[in-house]
Amino acid sequence: MSSFQGIWVPLVTPFQHGAIDFVGLRRLVSHLLDKGVDGLVVCGTTAEAAALSKHEQLAVLDAVLEWVPADQVVMGLAGNNLTELLQLQSEILKRPLAGLLVPPPYYIRPSQAGLEAFFKTVADASTVPIILYDIPYRTGIAFEQATLLNIVAHERIVAIKDCGGNQANTLALLTSGKVDVLCGEDNQIFSALCLGAKGAIAASAHVHPELFVTLYQQIRDQRLAEGRATFFRLLPLIQSLFIEPNPAPVKTALALEGLIGDELRAPMQRSSEAMVLRLKAVLAGLGSNNR
């Protein structure tokens, strides 16, 4: 099965007057690929996928697959109605893909046995690798370590996007060797890679993606002092992008760079004026340091 490594970007969904801006999407995708990212995640949390219809989600996926090799595209698959989720999964799997990014069913807070059954059902129904998405502050449910290790033993569950905030679980996954661990908390990328994570799915890597790629390569090649310097250079950007709800600051930064418009779907709101000013300053600082 596939191995996931390097820097993957969970794509924002550009909008223009409420509709998906496919021209802006193509511009953004081309920019990210040109800067050397390893892959793209379509319709994850950062994409405002919960505000997209199923038809819109598939339309975004189809557009991205026109521009990007299938082995560099992962599709988000989220929901708490298992029948509908499996129907959408079946539609998605008619397309070539590197894998699916699947969180636990949100809001309903199933038992640990329920989590195991859910992921077994989704993985059994999949023809592509699964990346488990552990993000309890969005789903409302946390994995116990034994549950997590049982789930990732499934042959199709090959990686985890780790936003669990539980270092004991992270270390157990790294030690197990059963899955590729991908850091999902951008401010932990340096430490996660040093511990053995294979890469990151990082919303902040929309902005100056080449620096995130450099960071990954430096740590991969054991150039830790250089990697640490790159990480601390990126840290003001990473911290700024999560002061207000994601992806508003990311979209503002991309708009300041002229890549997409600064528009979100309600109830998400655009960045505050204070955030716009902060991002202008952070981007100016990064730009002046370019080597």
C-alpha positions in Angstrom: 0.0 0.0 0.0 1.0 3.6 -0.4 3.4 5.4 1.9 2.6 9.0 2.8 5.5 11.4 3.5 6.6 14.9 3.0 4.5 18.1 3.0 0.9 17.7 2.1 -1.4 20.8 1.9 -5.0 20.6 2.9 -6.4 22.8 0.1 -8.7 25.8 0.9 -11.7 26.1 -1.4 -11.6 29.5 -3.1 -14.9 31.3 -3.5 -16.1 34.1 -5.6 -19.6 35.6 -4.9 -20.5 32.5 -3.0 -19.6 30.0 -5.8 -16.5 27.9 -6.0 -13.8 29.8 -7.9 -12.2 27.2 -10.1 -9.9 29.7 -11.8 -8.5 30.6 -8.4 -8.3 27.0 -7.4 -6.2 26.1 -10.4 -3.9 29.1 -9.8 -3.4 27.9 -6.2 -2.8 24.3 -7.1 -0.2 25.2 -9.7 1.6 27.5 -7.2 1.8 24.7 -4.6 3.0 22.1 -7.0 5.6 24.5 -8.4 6.9 25.1 -4.9 7.5 21.3 -4.4 4.8 20.1 -2.0 4.4 16.3 -2.0 0.6 16.2 -2.3 -2.7 17.9 -1.8 -5.7 17.0 0.4 -9.0 18.0 -1.1 -12.1 18.7 1.0 -10.5 18.4 4.4 -11.4 20.7 7.3 -9.4 23.6 5.8 -11.5 23.3 2.6 -14.7 24.3 4.6 -15.9 20.9 3.4 -18.8 21.0 5.8 -20.2 24.0 4.0 -19.9 22.3 0.6 -22.6 20.1 -0.9 -21.6 16.6 -1.9 -21.9 17.6 -5.5 -19.5 20.5 -4.9 -17.0 18.3 -3.1 -16.9 15.9 -6.1 -16.6 18.9 -8.5 -13.6 20.2 -6.6 -12.0 16.7 -6.6 -12.6 16.3 -10.3 -11.1 19.7 -11.0 -8.0 19.0 -8.9 -7.5 15.6 -10.6 -7.4 17.3 -14.0 -4.3 19.2 -12.9 -2.6 16.9 -10.4 -1.3 13.3 -10.7 -3.7 11.0 -8.8 -0.9 9.7 -6.6 -0.6 13.3 -5.1 -4.3 13.7 -4.3 -6.1 12.6 -1.1 -9.8 13.2 -0.6 -11.4 14.1 2.7 -14.4 11.8 3.7 -16.3 13.0 6.8 -19.7 12.4 8.3 -21.8 10.8 10.9 -24.5 9.1 8.8 -22.7 5.9 7.9 -25.0 5.0 5.0 -24.5 8.3 3.3 -20.8 8.3 4.0 -20.4 4.9 2.3 -22.4 6.1 -0.7 -20.2 9.2 -1.0 -17.1 6.9 -0.6 -18.4 4.8 -3.4 -18.7 7.9 -5.7 -15.3 9.1 -4.7 -13.7 5.8 -5.4 -14.8 5.9 -9.1 -11.8 8.3 -9.4 -8.1 7.5 -9.2 -6.7 8.7 -5.8 -3.7 8.3 -3.5 -6.1 7.8 -0.5 -8.9 9.0 1.7 -8.6 11.2 4.9 -11.2 10.0 7.4 -12.0 11.4 10.8 -14.2 9.7 13.4 -17.9 10.5 13.1 -18.3 13.9 14.6 -20.8 15.0 17.3 -22.3 11.6 18.1 -19.3 10.5 20.3 -19.4 6.7 19.7 -17.8 4.3 22.2 -14.3 2.9 21.5 -15.9 -0.3 20.1 -18.0 2.0 17.9 -14.9 3.7 16.6 -13.3 0.4 15.8 -16.4 -0.8 13.9 -16.7 2.5 12.0 -13.1 2.5 10.7 -13.3 -1.2 9.9 -16.4 -0.6 7.8 -14.9 2.3 6.0 -11.6 0.6 5.4 -13.2 -2.7 4.3 -15.2 -0.7 1.7 -12.1 1.2 0.4 -10.0 0.3 -2.6 -7.4 3.0 -1.7 -5.3 3.6 1.4 -6.9 5.4 4.4 -5.3 8.1 6.5 -7.1 8.2 9.9 -7.7 11.8 11.0 -7.4 12.1 14.8 -8.8 15.5 15.8 -10.8 15.3 19.0 -11.4 19.0 19.4 -13.5 18.9 16.2 -15.1 15.5 16.4 -15.8 15.4 20.2 -14.3 12.0 20.6 -10.8 10.9 21.6 -9.1 7.5 20.9 -7.8 5.4 23.7 -4.3 4.1 22.8 -5.4 0.4 22.5 -8.3 1.4 20.2 -6.0 3.4 18.0 -3.5 0.6 17.7 -6.2 -1.9 16.9 -7.6 0.4 14.2 -4.3 1.0 12.4 -3.6 -2.7 12.2 -6.1 -2.8 9.3 -4.1 -3.3 6.1 -5.7 -0.3 4.3 -5.2 2.2 7.2 -1.6 3.2 6.4 -1.2 6.6 8.0 -2.6 9.0 10.6 -3.0 12.7 10.6 -2.2 13.3 14.2 -4.0 16.2 15.8 -4.9 14.2 18.9 -2.8 16.3 21.4 -1.9 13.1 23.2 1.9 12.5 23.1 1.6 9.0 24.6 -0.6 8.0 21.7 1.8 9.7 19.2 4.8 7.9 20.6 3.0 4.6 20.6 2.1 5.0 16.9 5.6 5.9 16.0 7.0 3.0 18.0 4.5 0.5 16.5 5.7 1.0 12.9 2.2 0.1 11.7 1.4 3.5 10.2 3.0 6.6 8.8 2.5 9.4 11.3 1.8 12.8 9.6 1.8 15.8 11.9 -1.4 17.7 11.8 -0.6 20.4 14.3 1.6 22.9 12.4 3.4 24.3 15.4 4.6 20.7 16.2 6.1 19.9 12.8 9.7 20.2 13.8 9.4 18.1 16.9 7.2 15.5 15.2 9.6 15.1 12.3 12.5 14.7 14.7 10.7 12.0 16.5 10.1 10.1 13.3 6.9 11.4 11.7 7.0 10.9 8.0 5.6 14.3 7.1 2.8 16.8 7.8 -0.6 17.8 6.5 -0.2 21.5 7.2 -2.7 24.3 6.4 0.0 26.9 7.0 2.1 25.4 4.2 -0.2 27.2 1.8 2.0 30.2 2.5 5.7 30.0 1.5 5.3 26.2 0.8 8.9 26.1 -0.3 10.1 26.8 3.2 8.0 23.9 4.6 9.4 21.6 1.9 12.9 22.8 2.9 12.2 22.2 6.6 11.1 18.6 5.8 14.1 17.9 3.7 16.5 19.3 6.3 15.2 17.1 9.0 15.0 14.1 6.7 18.7 14.6 5.8 19.7 15.0 9.5 20.5 18.7 9.1 18.8 19.5 12.4 20.4 22.9 13.1 19.3 24.1 9.7 15.9 22.6 10.2 15.5 24.3 13.6 16.4 27.7 12.0 13.9 27.2 9.2 11.2 26.2 11.7 11.8 29.3 13.9 11.7 31.4 10.8 8.3 30.0 10.0 6.9 30.0 13.5 5.5 33.6 13.5 3.5 32.7 10.4 2.3 29.4 11.8 1.2 31.0 15.1 -0.5 33.9 13.3 -2.5 31.7 11.0 -4.3 30.0 13.9 -5.2 33.0 16.1 -8.5 33.2 14.3 -10.6 30.2 13.1 -9.0 28.3 10.2 -9.0 28.9 7.2 -9.8 32.6 7.5 -6.2 33.7 8.1 -4.9 31.3 5.5 -7.2 32.7 2.9 -6.3 36.3 3.9 -2.6 35.5 3.4 -3.2 33.9 0.0 -5.3 36.9 -1.0 -2.5 39.2 0.1 -0.2 37.2 -2.2 -2.7 37.6 -5.1 -3.5 33.9 -5.4 -7.2 33.8 -4.4 -9.9 36.0 -3.2 -10.5 36.5 0.6 -14.0 34.9 0.8 -15.5 32.3 3.1 -18.9 30.7 3.5 -21.1 31.6 6.5 -20.9 31.0 9.4 -17.2 31.4 8.8 -16.1 35.0 8.8 -13.2 36.8 7.1 -10.1 37.8 9.1 -10.4 40.8 11.3 -8.6 44.0 10.4 -6.0 43.4 13.1 -5.3 40.0 11.6 -4.9 41.5 8.1 -2.3 43.9 9.5 -0.5 41.2 11.4 -0.3 39.0 8.3 1.0 41.8 6.2 3.8 42.3 8.7 4.6 38.6 8.9 4.6 38.1 5.2 6.8 41.2 4.7 9.3 39.7 7.3 9.4 36.4 5.5 9.8 38.0 2.2 12.7 40.1 3.3 14.5 37.0 4.6 14.2 35.1 1.3 17.5 33.6 0.3 
